[in-house]
Amino acid sequence: MSDVQIVRAKVWKRVTASILDFFTAFAVVGYAVAALTGNMKDGGFTLNGWPAVVWFALIVAYFFIGRRYAGGTLWDRVFGIRRPQPPD
């Protein structure tokens, strides 16, 4: 076990990273689910029913896995935000 302390990032960085992560996951995961399920529309996508549930579950998984096991999400890494990891 490591005794390395993680310095808490500034609030504006954490808030901005969370907002950008949500929009990124919303667009990228939504596009992927829509493309796989044939729900692409002119200028975007529409998800209803089970594809919408899959989309929501994947967004939740992105945040959970990113923060809990991967050391941070995409925008955490861009802003240099380090997340404490659970003990082994």
C-alpha positions as semicolon CSV with decimal commas, in nm:
position;residue;x (nm);y (nm);z (nm)
1;M;0,000;0,000;0,000
2;S;0,130;0,343;-0,092
3;D;0,136;0,637;0,149
4;V;0,129;0,895;-0,132
5;Q;-0,105;1,182;-0,054
6;I;-0,311;1,324;-0,335
7;V;-0,348;1,701;-0,332
8;R;-0,709;1,805;-0,380
9;A;-0,764;1,983;-0,712
10;K;-0,921;2,328;-0,723
11;V;-1,300;2,336;-0,727
12;W;-1,324;2,504;-1,067
13;K;-1,115;2,224;-1,221
14;R;-1,327;1,950;-1,065
15;V;-1,655;2,114;-1,167
16;T;-1,537;2,191;-1,520
17;A;-1,400;1,838;-1,566
18;S;-1,729;1,685;-1,447
19;I;-1,936;1,902;-1,683
20;L;-1,710;1,830;-1,981
21;D;-1,708;1,458;-1,895
22;F;-2,087;1,452;-1,890
23;F;-2,117;1,626;-2,228
24;T;-1,844;1,407;-2,378
25;A;-2,002;1,085;-2,249
26;F;-2,348;1,208;-2,353
27;A;-2,238;1,271;-2,711
28;V;-1,987;0,991;-2,770
29;V;-2,177;0,712;-2,593
30;G;-2,508;0,836;-2,735
31;Y;-2,370;0,839;-3,087
32;A;-2,222;0,489;-3,046
33;V;-2,544;0,341;-2,907
34;A;-2,752;0,514;-3,176
35;A;-2,522;0,392;-3,453
36;L;-2,532;0,034;-3,321
37;T;-2,910;0,033;-3,282
38;G;-2,999;0,219;-3,601
39;N;-3,135;0,529;-3,427
40;M;-2,939;0,789;-3,623
41;K;-3,137;1,090;-3,748
42;D;-3,047;1,384;-3,968
43;G;-2,833;1,607;-3,749
44;G;-2,810;1,371;-3,451
45;F;-2,969;1,071;-3,288
46;T;-3,281;0,971;-3,097
47;L;-3,284;0,703;-2,829
48;N;-3,602;0,557;-2,680
49;G;-3,674;0,241;-2,487
50;W;-3,395;-0,006;-2,418
51;P;-3,128;0,184;-2,618
52;A;-3,187;0,483;-2,388
53;V;-3,146;0,258;-2,082
54;V;-2,821;0,117;-2,226
55;W;-2,703;0,473;-2,296
56;F;-2,774;0,584;-1,940
57;A;-2,608;0,272;-1,794
58;L;-2,294;0,329;-2,003
59;I;-2,270;0,691;-1,890
60;V;-2,293;0,579;-1,526
61;A;-2,033;0,307;-1,592
62;Y;-1,800;0,565;-1,754
63;F;-1,798;0,776;-1,438
64;F;-1,784;0,483;-1,196
65;I;-1,504;0,296;-1,371
66;G;-1,314;0,613;-1,457
67;R;-1,312;0,750;-1,107
68;R;-1,298;0,428;-0,909
69;Y;-1,061;0,209;-1,109
70;A;-0,893;0,407;-1,388
71;G;-0,753;0,692;-1,179
72;G;-0,981;0,951;-1,335
73;T;-1,198;1,018;-1,636
74;L;-1,085;1,171;-1,964
75;W;-1,123;1,532;-1,848
76;D;-0,975;1,454;-1,504
77;R;-0,660;1,355;-1,687
78;V;-0,668;1,661;-1,916
79;F;-0,692;1,893;-1,612
80;G;-0,438;1,688;-1,412
81;I;-0,687;1,587;-1,143
82;R;-0,570;1,281;-0,953
83;R;-0,831;1,062;-0,789
84;P;-0,754;0,847;-0,484
85;Q;-0,781;0,477;-0,558
86;P;-0,936;0,214;-0,334
87;P;-0,694;-0,007;-0,141
88;D;-0,607;-0,343;-0,298
